[in-house]
């Protein structure tokens, strides 16, 4: 079996599709459905959300690197963590030297 065939087999047997995630979220009724471990770009983001929305209409987000979730009984705050310069080693220093929060924290009220 080639590497590509092994990779495809792994993805198909150990990951859920966005449609399957929608069914799982519908059954579980989470306060926030978080899609994780996806290959996401601007083109695929809306297709993924549309596929989940076929069966689940509650709040969802697609997890991104450095995303943090602050949970209380009243709300969920979704934010990006700040990472100190050079915290990932020398080869990341250029990319990580001016860390900016790409968006303001999102607050999901649970009241």
C-alpha positions in Angstrom: 0.0 0.0 0.0 1.4 3.4 -0.9 1.8 6.3 1.5 -1.1 8.1 -0.1 -3.3 5.1 0.2 -2.3 4.6 3.9 -3.0 8.3 4.5 -6.4 8.2 2.9 -7.3 5.0 4.8 -6.2 6.6 8.1 -8.3 9.8 7.5 -11.4 7.8 6.4 -11.3 5.4 9.4 -10.2 7.8 12.2 -11.8 11.1 11.4 -15.5 12.2 11.1 -16.8 14.1 8.1 -18.5 17.5 8.7 -21.8 15.8 8.1 -21.1 13.2 10.8 -20.0 16.0 13.1 -23.4 17.7 12.6 -25.1 14.4 13.6 -22.9 14.1 16.7 -23.5 17.7 17.7 -27.3 17.3 17.2 -27.2 14.2 19.5 -25.0 15.8 22.2 -26.4 19.4 22.1 -23.2 21.1 23.2 -23.1 24.7 24.3 -20.6 25.2 21.5 -19.7 22.6 18.8 -16.0 22.8 18.0 -14.7 21.3 14.8 -11.0 20.3 15.3 -8.2 18.8 13.4 -9.3 19.9 10.0 -7.5 21.2 6.9 -9.2 24.5 6.5 -8.7 27.4 4.2 -11.0 30.3 3.1 -12.5 28.1 0.3 -13.3 25.1 2.5 -14.5 26.9 5.6 -18.0 27.8 4.2 -18.4 24.3 2.8 -17.6 22.7 6.1 -20.0 24.9 8.0 -22.7 24.3 5.4 -22.2 20.5 5.8 -22.5 20.7 9.6 -25.6 22.9 9.2 -27.5 20.2 7.3 -28.2 18.5 10.6 -27.1 20.9 13.4 -28.2 24.5 13.9 -26.5 25.3 17.3 -23.4 27.4 17.7 -20.2 26.1 16.1 -16.7 27.2 15.5 -13.7 25.8 13.7 -10.7 25.5 16.0 -7.5 27.2 14.9 -4.0 27.2 16.2 -3.6 29.0 19.5 -7.4 29.3 20.0 -8.5 29.2 23.7 -11.9 28.7 25.2 -12.8 30.2 28.6 -15.9 28.4 29.9 -18.2 29.5 32.7 -21.8 28.8 33.4 -22.8 32.2 31.9 -20.6 32.4 28.8 -17.9 31.0 26.5 -15.2 33.4 25.5 -13.3 32.4 22.4 -9.9 34.0 21.9 -6.4 33.6 20.5 -3.5 33.0 23.0 -0.5 35.3 22.7 2.8 33.6 22.3 6.0 35.2 23.4 8.7 35.8 20.8 11.0 32.9 20.1 8.8 30.5 22.2 8.8 28.0 19.4 12.5 28.2 18.7 14.7 30.1 16.5 13.2 29.0 13.2 9.8 30.5 14.2 11.2 33.8 15.6 10.6 35.7 12.3 7.0 34.6 12.1 6.3 35.0 15.8 8.1 38.3 16.5 5.0 40.6 16.2 2.2 38.4 17.5 -1.1 40.1 17.0 -4.6 39.0 17.9 -6.3 38.6 14.6 -9.8 39.3 16.0 -11.3 40.5 19.2 -12.4 37.8 21.6 -15.9 36.4 20.8 -18.3 36.0 23.7 -21.1 33.4 23.5 -23.7 34.1 26.2 -25.3 31.0 27.7 -28.1 32.9 29.5 
